[in-house]
Amino acid sequence: MPEERAKILPFYLVIDVSWSMDGEQLQNAGNIMPELSDALAKDPILTDKIRFALIDFAGDAQVRLPLCDVLDPDVVLPGLACRGATSYAAAFRLLRKEIEANVTQLKADGFSVHRPAVFFLTDGVPTDADDEWNSAFRELTEYDRQAGVGFAMYPNVIPFGVKDADPQVLRRLVHPSTGAKQSRMYLMDEGNNPAQAIAGMAEIMVSSVLSSGANLAGGDSGLIHPDPADLPAGITAANADGDFL
């Protein structure tokens, strides 16, 4: 009987670093990775199940931290700096490239790979044309299993919106948007402070990572969302159809 392969759940944190994020918003966004690392350090067994990558985007997208074990002593967590516009398309194209390369490598290394999860944090609307970013998102998320057409390694996508992010745009990024494993988006409540909202969303991300890792370690699988009743003040969860939880 073949030996069961160790399972890995890859997470991708994708952060908008356009000029509108400058100041305390960017500072709190930059704290997400250190907070995650600190949380995992308290339960290091989870790092056997989790890998994390950081991508930022503005007018272009850049891999700031390749997929890794964030507790590896050789890992240096990067800082963030603002630049440019808000190209959702650039982020989605780079994500697809990275996910494909990472999943292929993990499988070659003998791991079984759970469907990746993407935390997508933005404070504004895309500066790309609608057809451009929509096309890039479809290339990232669409897959016809029966026909074998599309991107078989498509991720679960969890949008996080603050400040001027448009809920009607973000709801189109929730993936999967239907079914038993339907994803969610998280929105800053009207009147909330954007920097404080980002700090609260960091709590949601860390909670999801730890719960999902523990779930995988326990023999189950699947991305875990926090209970809506446990969300930080000033943040609301919603489904792709706009129904608030």
JOMOUR-V915519 format. One record per run of one state. SS is the DSSP state (hx for helix, st for strand, lp for the rest). FROM is the first residue (numbers start at 0). TO is the last residue. If there is no record, write none. Layout:
SS & FROM & TO
SS & FROM & TO
This chain:
lp & 0 & 5
st & 6 & 15
lp & 16 & 17
hx & 18 & 20
lp & 21 & 22
hx & 23 & 40
lp & 41 & 42
hx & 43 & 47
lp & 48 & 48
st & 49 & 56
lp & 57 & 59
st & 60 & 67
lp & 68 & 86
hx & 87 & 107
lp & 108 & 110
st & 111 & 121
lp & 122 & 128
hx & 129 & 140
lp & 141 & 141
st & 142 & 143
lp & 144 & 147
st & 148 & 149
lp & 150 & 154
st & 155 & 160
lp & 161 & 165
hx & 166 & 172
lp & 173 & 173
st & 174 & 174
lp & 175 & 183
st & 184 & 187
lp & 188 & 192
hx & 193 & 216
lp & 217 & 226
hx & 227 & 229
lp & 230 & 233
st & 234 & 237
lp & 238 & 242
st & 243 & 243
lp & 244 & 244
